[in-house]
């Protein structure tokens, strides 16, 4: 079972609230680590989280609003 887009944005928002811009560094390191270990599914998750964190931190998206991804 996957997570809904709104759940992913909420998780990104929580990470950004807790860690600020450092959350992007954590996500970026997770991508590199997971790729190096050959765990591509987890790397893909953290890459998506990195993109969503960028949206949240730069205020391009309001995680509390209804979000639709096309």
Secondary structure, DSSP 8 states (H G I E B T S, - for coil): ----HHHHHHHHHHHHHHHTTHHHHHHHHHHHHHHHTT-HHHHHHHHHHHHHHHHHHTTSS-TTS-----
